[in-house]
Amino acid sequence: MSRHSRGTTIRATAVVLLAAGVTVVALATPAGAHAFGRRRDLPLPAWLFFAGGGTAVVFSFLALGFTWKTSRLERPIVGWALPRPVQAAAPVLAVIIRALGLVLFVGIVVTAAVGENTPEFNAAPRAVYVVFWVGMTLVCAFVGDLWRLLSPFETVYALIRWARGSTGETGPEAADSPGGYDLGYWPAAVLLFGFVMLELGVFPDAAEPRFLATALVVYTLTIAAGAAIGGPRALREGEAFAAWFGLLAHMAPCYRDDDGCLRLRPPLVGLTRLHPRPGQAAVVLVALGTTSFDGLTRTPFWENLTAGQSQQDRLLSDTLGMAWMVAVVGILYFGAMRTAARITDQDADELGPSFIHSLVPIALGYAIAHYFSFLLVETNRFIGQISDPLGRGWDIFGTIGWVDNLNILSPGAIAYVQAGAIVGGHMAGVFLAHDRAVALFQGETATKSQYPLLVAMVGYTVGGLALLLSG
């Protein structure tokens, strides 16, 4: 496809997306703002955060330009091997974690299917939407890829291979092996979008345990079909949580090298080892865009815009709204990359995937900002709920009388953590983008190539803070 044809396609796509945005305005109805519960935030002086956030990102860029002349992350960095006792215990611990993950998954499905059909008396919704979704995001980003071991899908697949006498791994090593699967991360992007629709309450019944049980069964059957067709690679790239948590885990200090040795490395380094794959950018943009939509639904603008709309249009309008926000962040990124390609005389289709790793910490910052207070409040409630997961009046662990303390942190402290997460994520993104730029280009070209992406990141920062502080 010629440059002219690609440019025409992009402009046509932008027009369609803007039209979709107008459709959202016409059809929108209030989103559920999570399947249950709401965040507790304190809107602080917006101008202070806008100025501070944008300035922090710009000054990070300027400081790196003066002090970071050559790439320091692209060279091999293997890190430090964990002690031998840890290495020896790792295989046994891995088996225990796999078994635990399978038991917990079955337990959650059963709880959702047979317990009380309300999230206030059934532990399954909070187990999935809070402890799993938010908790696993933080663990994988700051510790390592725990989902690789906990995943019931990989465990069952490994058991089937073992029963058939097959050998081999189901982790990243197997995902890198050649095979017939060539869809990349695209299935994961679609499935992740669908899960966030549940988590944000776009489906009106998403909080109901029976609805959740049905969704979990349907998701399991979908993954099973994908694994049957695509094998281990489909499990690692096509399964939504394996794909997203795996990308986040490249930020983490703990990882397993090609020889199976557990090592520690500096944070963020693993993101420079990402190999571009089809749909990889889509997963990151879905995570970033859907979280932005969560913030948009809490603003006075959206609430006034959607006041009085009928319930029957909710699913369509909220789905379009989420898709529109994903498209907006995507247009900002790929527009910046196309401009950078013109500056450096590179192919935009090749340059775009080279910098997508810089958006991963930004997406994590958005997730922390939007889910931090939600995690505190709902986990606090979950502690009391686990003693009576089915709503039968039990007190298994003695926590049924747990005090529902919603003032674990002050609203001001929560707001500062949230704003700091957004700014910190963008500063990490600038750092990664700069290191990649000086590795690919020389001198002034390396600096100029980052101007478009810097503008996009400042836009992300200000926009993210605006959505957060207006909520």
C-alpha positions in Angstrom: 0.0 0.0 0.0 1.4 3.4 -1.0 1.9 6.3 1.5 -0.9 8.2 -0.1 -3.3 5.3 0.2 -2.3 4.7 3.9 -2.8 8.4 4.6 -6.2 8.3 3.0 -7.1 5.3 5.0 -6.1 6.9 8.3 -8.0 10.1 7.5 -11.1 8.0 6.7 -10.7 6.1 9.9 -10.5 9.3 11.9 -13.7 10.6 10.3 -15.5 7.3 11.2 -14.2 7.4 14.8 -15.3 11.0 15.2 -18.7 10.0 13.8 -18.8 7.2 16.3 -18.1 9.8 19.0 -21.1 11.8 17.9 -23.2 8.6 18.0 -22.1 8.0 21.5 -23.2 11.5 22.5 -26.6 10.9 21.0 -27.1 7.4 22.5 -25.2 7.5 25.7 -26.5 6.5 29.0 -24.7 6.5 32.3 -22.1 3.7 32.7 -22.1 1.5 35.7 -18.7 2.8 36.9 -17.6 -0.7 37.8 -19.9 -3.7 38.1 -20.4 -2.7 41.8 -19.0 0.0 44.0 -17.5 3.4 43.3 -14.1 5.0 43.9 -13.7 7.6 46.6 -11.7 10.5 45.2 -11.2 14.1 46.2 -11.0 16.6 43.3 -8.0 18.8 44.0 -7.0 22.0 42.2 -6.9 20.8 38.6 -4.6 23.5 37.3 -1.9 22.6 39.8 -1.8 18.9 38.6 -2.1 19.8 34.9 0.8 22.2 35.1 2.9 19.9 37.4 2.2 16.8 35.4 2.9 18.3 32.0 6.0 20.0 33.3 7.3 16.8 34.9 7.0 15.0 31.6 8.7 17.8 29.6 11.5 18.3 32.0 12.1 14.5 32.1 12.5 14.6 28.3 14.9 17.6 28.5 17.0 16.1 31.3 17.3 12.8 29.3 18.3 14.7 26.2 21.3 16.3 28.1 22.4 13.3 30.1 21.3 10.1 28.2 23.2 10.2 24.9 23.5 6.5 24.2 21.2 3.6 24.9 21.8 1.8 28.2 18.8 -0.6 28.2 19.1 -2.2 24.7 22.3 -4.0 25.6 22.0 -7.4 27.2 21.2 -7.1 31.0 20.7 -10.6 32.5 20.5 -9.4 36.1 21.3 -11.4 39.2 20.4 -15.0 39.8 18.4 -15.8 42.9 20.0 -18.0 45.6 20.3 -21.7 44.9 17.8 -22.7 47.7 15.2 -20.5 45.9 16.0 -22.1 42.5 15.7 -25.5 44.0 12.4 -24.8 45.7 10.9 -23.0 42.6 9.6 -26.2 40.8 7.8 -27.5 43.9 6.4 -24.0 44.6 5.3 -23.7 41.0 3.3 -27.0 41.2 1.6 -25.7 44.4 0.7 -22.4 42.8 -0.7 -24.1 39.7 -2.8 -26.4 41.9 -4.0 -23.5 43.9 -4.9 -21.5 40.8 -7.0 -24.3 39.5 -8.8 -24.9 42.8 -9.5 -21.1 43.2 -10.9 -20.9 39.7 -13.2 -23.8 40.1 -14.2 -22.4 43.5 -15.1 -19.0 42.1 -17.2 -20.5 39.3 -19.1 -22.7 41.8 -19.5 -19.8 44.2 -20.9 -17.6 41.4 -23.2 -20.5 40.2 -24.7 -21.7 43.4 -24.3 -18.9 46.0 -26.7 -16.0 46.6 -27.3 -14.1 43.4 -26.2 -10.7 44.7 -22.6 -9.3 45.0 -23.2 -8.2 48.5 -23.7 -11.8 49.7 -21.6 -13.7 47.1 -17.8 -13.4 47.1 -17.3 -14.3 43.4 -17.8 -10.8 41.8 -15.3 -9.1 44.2 -12.9 -12.1 43.8 -12.8 -11.6 40.0 -13.3 -7.8 39.5 -11.2 -6.6 42.5 -8.8 -9.2 43.9 -8.0 -10.9 40.6 -8.2 -8.0 38.1 -6.7 -5.2 40.1 -4.5 -7.3 42.4 -2.9 -9.3 39.7 -2.2 -6.2 37.7 -0.1 -4.9 40.5 1.6 -8.2 41.3 2.6 -8.9 37.7 3.9 -5.3 37.2 5.9 -5.0 40.4 6.9 -8.6 41.2 6.7 -10.9 38.1 4.3 -13.0 35.9 2.4 -14.8 38.6 -0.5 -15.4 36.3 1.7 -17.7 34.2 1.6 -20.1 37.1 -1.9 -19.4 38.5 -3.6 -19.6 35.1 -6.0 -22.6 35.2 -6.0 -22.6 31.4 -2.3 -23.3 31.1 -2.5 -25.8 34.0 -5.2 -27.8 32.3 -3.4 -27.7 29.0 -0.2 -28.9 30.7 -2.1 -31.7 32.3 -3.6 -32.8 29.0 -0.2 -32.8 27.3 1.3 -34.8 30.2 -1.6 -37.3 30.0 -0.9 -37.8 26.3 2.8 -38.2 26.9 3.7 -34.9 25.3 6.6 -32.8 26.5 7.4 -29.1 26.4 6.4 -25.9 28.2 3.3 -23.8 27.9 5.0 -20.6 28.9 7.0 -18.0 26.9 9.5 -20.5 25.6 6.7 -22.5 24.0 5.1 -19.3 22.7 8.3 -18.5 20.8 8.3 -21.8 19.0 7.1 -22.0 15.4 3.6 -23.2 14.8 0.4 -22.6 12.9 -0.9 -19.9 15.2 -0.4 -16.5 13.6 -3.2 -14.3 15.0 -0.8 -12.7 17.6 -2.4 -10.7 20.3 -5.6 -9.7 18.4 -7.9 -12.3 20.1 -6.5 -11.1 23.5 -7.3 -7.5 22.6 -10.9 -8.4 21.8 -11.3 -10.6 24.9 -9.8 -7.9 27.2 -12.2 -5.4 25.8 -15.1 -7.7 26.6 -13.9 -8.4 30.1 -13.5 -4.7 30.9 -17.1 -4.2 29.6 -18.1 -6.6 32.4 -15.9 -5.0 35.0 -17.1 -1.5 34.3 -20.7 -2.6 34.4 -21.4 -1.9 30.7 -23.5 -5.1 30.8 -26.3 -4.2 33.3 -26.2 -7.7 35.0 -22.4 -8.0 35.1 -22.4 -7.8 39.0 -24.8 -10.7 39.3 -23.0 -13.9 40.3 -25.1 -16.0 37.8 -24.2 -13.7 34.9 -20.5 -13.9 36.0 -20.6 -17.7 36.2 -21.9 -17.8 32.7 -19.3 -15.4 31.4 -16.5 -17.4 33.0 -17.8 -20.7 31.4 -18.1 -19.0 28.0 -14.6 -17.5 28.4 -13.1 -20.9 29.4 -14.7 -22.6 26.4 -13.4 -19.9 24.1 -9.8 -20.3 25.4 -10.1 -24.1 25.2 -11.1 -23.8 21.5 -8.2 -21.4 20.9 -5.7 -23.7 22.6 -6.9 -26.7 20.6 -6.3 -24.8 17.4 -3.3 -22.7 18.2 -1.5 -24.6 21.0 0.8 -23.0 23.6 1.3 -19.8 21.6 -2.5 -19.1 21.6 -2.5 -19.5 25.4 0.3 -17.0 25.8 -0.8 -14.4 23.2 -4.5 -15.0 22.5 -5.7 -15.3 26.2 -6.5 -11.9 27.4 -5.0 -12.1 30.9 -1.9 -14.0 29.8 -1.2 -11.3 27.2 -1.8 -8.3 29.3 -0.3 -9.5 32.5 2.6 -10.9 30.5 3.3 -7.4 29.0 3.1 -5.9 32.5 5.5 -8.5 33.8 8.2 -7.3 31.5 8.4 -4.3 33.8 8.9 -6.4 36.9 12.2 -7.2 38.5 11.7 -11.0 38.8 11.8 -13.1 35.6 12.9 -16.5 34.3 15.7 -16.5 31.7 15.9 -18.9 28.7 17.7 -21.5 30.8 15.0 -21.5 33.4 17.0 -19.6 36.0 15.1 -17.1 38.2 16.7 -13.7 38.2 16.3 -10.2 39.4 16.8 -7.3 37.0 16.3 -3.5 37.1 12.7 -2.4 36.7 11.5 -1.6 33.1 14.4 -3.4 31.4 12.3 -6.3 30.3 10.1 -4.0 28.2 13.0 -3.4 25.9 13.1 -7.2 25.1 9.5 -7.2 23.7 9.3 -8.7 20.3 6.7 -6.9 18.1 3.8 -9.1 17.4 0.5 -8.6 15.5 -2.1 -7.0 17.9 0.4 -6.3 20.7 -0.2 -2.6 20.4 -4.0 -3.2 20.4 -3.8 -4.9 23.9 -1.9 -1.9 25.3 -4.3 0.6 23.7 -7.4 -1.4 24.9 -6.0 -1.3 28.5 -5.2 2.4 28.3 -8.4 3.4 26.4 -10.9 1.5 28.5 -9.4 2.8 31.7 -9.7 6.3 30.3 -13.4 5.6 29.5 -13.8 4.7 33.2 -12.6 8.1 34.1 -14.7 9.8 31.5 -17.9 8.3 32.9 -17.3 10.0 36.2 -16.9 13.5 34.9 -19.7 16.1 35.3 -19.5 16.5 31.5 -20.4 12.9 30.9 -23.0 12.8 33.6 -24.8 15.9 32.3 -24.5 14.6 28.7 -26.1 11.2 29.6 -28.7 12.4 32.0 -32.2 11.1 31.3 -31.1 8.6 28.6 -33.1 5.3 28.4 -31.7 2.0 29.7 -32.3 0.1 26.5 -29.5 2.0 24.7 -26.9 1.5 27.4 -25.1 -1.5 26.0 -24.7 0.1 22.5 -23.7 3.5 23.7 -21.2 2.4 26.3 -19.6 -0.1 23.9 -19.2 2.7 21.4 -17.9 5.0 24.1 -15.2 2.5 25.1 -14.3 1.8 21.5 -14.1 5.6 20.9 -11.7 6.1 23.8 -9.5 3.3 22.7 -9.5 4.8 19.2 -8.6 8.2 20.5 -5.5 7.1 22.4 -4.6 4.9 19.4 -4.9 7.9 17.0 -2.7 10.0 19.3 0.0 7.3 19.4 0.1 6.3 15.8 -0.3 9.9 14.6 2.8 10.7 16.7 4.6 7.7 15.2 3.6 8.7 11.7 5.0 12.2 12.2 8.2 10.8 13.7 8.5 8.5 10.7 8.5 11.6 8.4 11.1 13.3 10.6 13.4 10.3 10.5 12.5 9.1 7.0 11.4 5.7 8.3 8.4 3.5 7.6 5.6 4.3 10.1 4.3 0.8 10.0 7.6 -0.4 11.3 8.4 2.5 13.7 5.1 2.3 15.6 5.6 -1.2 17.1 9.1 -0.2 18.1 7.9 2.3 20.7 4.7 0.6 21.9 6.6 -0.7 25.0 6.8 2.9 26.2 3.0 2.9 26.7 2.9 0.0 29.0 4.0 1.9 32.2 1.5 4.7 31.1 -1.3 2.1 31.0 -0.2 0.8 34.4 -0.2 4.4 35.8 -3.8 4.9 34.6 -4.8 1.5 36.2 -3.3 2.5 39.5 -4.9 5.9 39.4 -8.4 4.6 38.6 -8.4 1.5 40.7 -6.4 2.4 43.8 -9.2 3.6 46.0 -11.5 1.0 44.5 -9.0 -1.8 45.5 -8.8 -0.5 49.1 -12.5 -0.2 49.7 -13.6 -3.4 47.9 -10.8 -5.6 49.3 -11.7 -4.4 52.7 -15.2 -5.6 52.1 -14.0 -8.8 50.6 -12.1 -9.7 53.8 -15.4 -9.9 55.6 -17.1 -11.7 52.7 -14.7 -14.6 52.4 -16.0 -16.2 55.6 -19.4 -16.5 54.0 -18.7 -16.7 50.2 -22.0 -18.3 49.3 -24.1 -16.0 51.5 -25.3 -18.9 53.7 -24.7 -17.2 57.1 -21.3 -19.0 57.7 -18.2 -17.6 59.4 -15.5 -19.9 58.2 -12.4 -17.7 58.9 -13.9 -15.5 61.6 -14.0 -12.4 59.5 -17.7 -12.0 59.1 -17.7 -9.2 61.6 -14.9 -7.3 59.8 -15.3 -3.6 60.2 -16.1 -2.0 56.9 -13.6 0.8 57.3 -13.7 3.0 54.3 -11.2 5.5 55.7 -8.0 3.5 55.3 -6.4 6.5 53.7 -7.6 10.1 53.5 -9.3 11.2 50.2 -6.4 13.7 49.8 -3.8 11.0 50.1 -5.6 8.8 47.6 -5.9 11.7 45.1 -2.1 12.4 45.4 -1.3 8.7 44.9 -3.5 8.6 41.8 -2.0 11.8 40.3 1.5 10.5 41.1 0.8 7.2 39.3 -0.3 9.0 36.1 2.7 11.3 36.1 5.1 8.6 37.1 3.9 6.3 34.4 4.4 8.9 31.8 7.9 9.7 33.0 8.7 6.1 32.7 7.3 6.1 29.2 9.4 9.1 28.2 12.5 7.3 29.6 11.8 4.1 27.6 11.0 6.1 24.4 14.2 8.1 24.7 16.4 5.1 25.2 14.9 3.4 22.2 15.3 6.6 20.1 19.0 7.0 20.9 19.4 3.3 20.0 17.8 3.7 16.6 18.9 7.1 15.6 21.9 9.4 15.9 22.4 13.0 17.2 19.7 15.5 16.5 17.6 13.0 14.6 17.1 11.0 17.9 15.9 14.1 19.7 13.6 15.3 17.0 12.1 11.9 16.5 10.7 12.1 20.1 8.9 15.4 19.7 5.7 14.0 18.3 5.5 11.2 21.0 6.3 13.7 23.7 3.4 15.8 22.6 1.2 12.8 22.7 2.4 11.8 26.2 1.8 15.3 27.5 -1.7 15.0 26.0 -2.2 11.7 27.8 -0.9 13.2 31.1 -3.2 16.2 31.0 -6.1 14.3 29.7 -5.6 11.5 32.3 -5.4 14.0 35.1 -8.5 15.9 33.8 -10.5 12.7 33.8 -9.2 11.7 37.2 -9.7 15.0 39.0 -13.0 15.8 37.4 -14.5 12.5 38.7 
